[in-house]
């Protein structure tokens, strides 16, 4: 399959996710590429059975690529809290039914711990329509868990994750600042050289 595109042409890149916040982040990160970015179709439900983030990203990218017949980019990312033995980890999105409930559960389980060290990890995978894995990378952002939610931006655990370098939660940051230091941004930075080769741009 020819994966090259002309610089002036636009082709579709499917994001292997139905999470609007995640899709919008990728749209911003990929804004300089000649691509039409879209979320995976409704009804595509991929069971995340991988033992780690990269395996889950691979499952989602391959499924989205095969389903749509387009190149697909998927991520699996989550919050790993030291005092909880790395939980919620790959179960971050399944820790409870809603973002609010997930945050409440995490804060409740950390209530008696003084160690609030944590990190966000993002794994990215790009797959061709025939299911071939083209790229895989990871990015990590270290920080700690705030005692209560702060900020109005972001999604998921962003209101309680404080970046180690700035002391701000992801929700307190503007999107431009977050996209310079977040786990997903760092993973994307590692992805870019290979992605440019695949797209010939």
C-alpha positions in Angstrom: 0.0 0.0 0.0 1.3 3.5 -0.9 1.2 5.6 2.2 2.7 8.7 0.6 0.6 11.8 0.0 1.3 15.0 -2.0 2.0 18.0 0.1 -1.0 19.8 -1.2 -3.4 16.9 -0.8 -5.5 16.2 2.2 -6.1 12.6 3.4 -8.0 11.2 6.3 -6.4 10.2 9.6 -8.8 8.4 11.9 -8.3 8.9 15.7 -9.0 5.6 17.3 -11.2 7.1 20.0 -14.7 8.5 20.6 -13.5 10.8 23.4 -14.1 14.3 22.1 -11.5 15.9 24.3 -8.8 13.5 23.1 -9.8 13.9 19.5 -9.7 17.7 19.8 -6.2 17.5 21.3 -5.0 15.5 18.4 -6.6 18.0 16.0 -4.6 20.8 17.5 -1.4 18.7 17.6 -1.9 17.8 13.9 -3.1 21.2 12.7 0.0 21.8 10.6 -0.4 18.5 8.7 -2.4 18.2 5.4 -4.9 15.9 7.1 -8.6 15.6 7.7 -8.8 14.4 11.3 -11.9 12.5 12.4 -12.9 10.4 15.3 -13.6 6.7 14.8 -17.1 5.8 13.7 -19.9 5.4 16.2 -20.5 1.7 16.9 -16.8 0.7 16.8 -16.2 -0.7 20.3 -12.7 -2.1 21.0 -12.1 -4.2 24.0 -9.0 -3.0 25.8 -7.5 -6.3 26.8 -3.8 -5.3 26.7 -1.6 -5.7 29.8 -0.1 -2.2 29.3 -0.8 1.1 27.5 1.1 0.3 24.3 -0.8 -3.0 23.8 -4.2 -1.2 24.2 -3.1 1.6 21.8 -2.1 -1.0 19.2 -5.5 -2.8 19.6 -7.4 0.4 19.0 -5.3 1.7 16.1 -5.5 -1.6 14.2 -9.3 -1.9 14.8 -10.0 1.7 13.6 -7.7 1.4 10.6 -9.3 -1.9 9.5 -12.8 -0.7 10.1 -12.4 2.5 8.1 -9.8 1.6 5.5 -7.8 4.6 6.6 -4.5 5.2 8.5 -5.4 5.3 12.2 -3.7 6.9 15.2 -4.7 5.7 18.6 -3.5 6.3 22.1 -3.9 4.6 25.4 -3.1 6.8 28.3 -3.7 6.8 32.0 -2.8 8.0 35.4 -0.4 5.9 37.6 -0.4 6.7 41.3 2.6 5.4 43.3 0.8 5.0 46.6 -1.9 2.9 44.9 0.6 0.5 43.3 0.3 2.2 39.9 -3.5 2.3 39.9 -5.7 3.2 38.1 -3.2 2.6 35.3 -4.7 0.9 32.3 -8.0 1.0 34.1 -8.0 4.8 34.3 -11.0 5.3 32.1 -12.9 2.4 33.7 -12.2 3.4 37.3 -15.8 4.7 37.6 -18.6 5.7 35.3 -17.8 9.5 34.9 -14.9 11.8 35.2 -16.4 13.3 38.4 -16.8 9.8 39.9 -13.3 8.7 38.9 -11.8 11.8 40.5 -13.8 11.3 43.7 -12.8 7.6 44.0 -9.1 8.4 43.5 -9.1 11.2 46.1 -11.0 8.9 48.5 -8.5 6.1 48.1 -5.6 8.5 48.6 -7.1 10.1 51.7 -4.7 8.4 54.1 -1.5 8.6 52.1 1.0 11.3 52.3 2.8 10.2 49.2 0.8 11.6 46.3 3.4 11.1 43.5 1.9 10.2 40.2 2.6 10.2 36.5 0.6 10.3 33.3 1.7 7.9 30.6 0.6 8.0 26.9 1.3 5.3 24.3 0.6 6.1 20.7 0.3 3.7 17.8 -0.2 4.3 14.1 -1.7 1.5 11.9 -2.2 1.1 8.2 -5.6 -0.1 6.9 -4.2 -3.7 6.6 -3.4 -3.8 10.3 0.3 -3.2 10.0 1.8 -1.3 12.9 3.7 1.6 11.5 4.8 3.5 14.6 4.7 3.1 18.4 6.0 5.6 21.0 5.4 6.6 24.6 5.5 9.8 26.6 5.4 10.5 30.4 4.7 13.5 32.5 5.5 13.3 36.3 3.6 15.1 39.0 1.4 14.5 42.0 -2.2 14.4 42.9 -3.8 17.6 44.3 -6.0 17.4 47.4 -9.0 18.8 45.5 -9.9 19.5 41.8 -8.6 22.8 40.5 -9.1 24.6 37.2 -11.8 24.6 34.5 -10.1 23.2 31.4 -9.1 19.7 30.3 -10.9 16.4 30.8 -10.5 13.2 32.7 -8.1 13.5 35.7 -6.8 16.9 34.6 -8.3 18.8 37.5 -6.3 16.8 40.1 -3.0 16.1 38.3 -0.4 18.7 39.2 2.6 18.9 36.8 5.8 18.5 38.7 7.6 21.4 36.9 4.9 24.1 37.1 2.8 23.0 40.1 -0.3 23.6 38.1 -3.0 21.1 37.4 -3.6 20.3 33.7 -7.0 22.0 34.1 -5.4 25.2 35.3 -3.2 25.4 32.2 -4.1 26.9 28.8 -4.2 24.4 26.0 -1.0 25.7 24.5 0.9 25.3 27.8 -0.5 21.8 28.3 0.4 20.7 24.8 4.0 21.5 25.5 4.4 19.4 28.6 1.7 16.8 28.7 2.3 13.0 28.3 0.3 13.0 25.1 2.3 16.0 23.7 5.6 14.3 24.6 4.5 11.1 23.0 3.4 13.0 19.9 6.8 14.8 19.8 8.5 11.3 19.7 6.0 10.3 17.0 6.5 13.2 14.6 9.7 12.2 12.8 8.2 8.8 11.8 4.8 10.3 11.0 6.4 12.8 8.6 8.1 10.0 6.8 4.8 8.0 6.5 3.0 11.0 5.2 5.9 12.4 3.2 5.5 15.9 4.6 
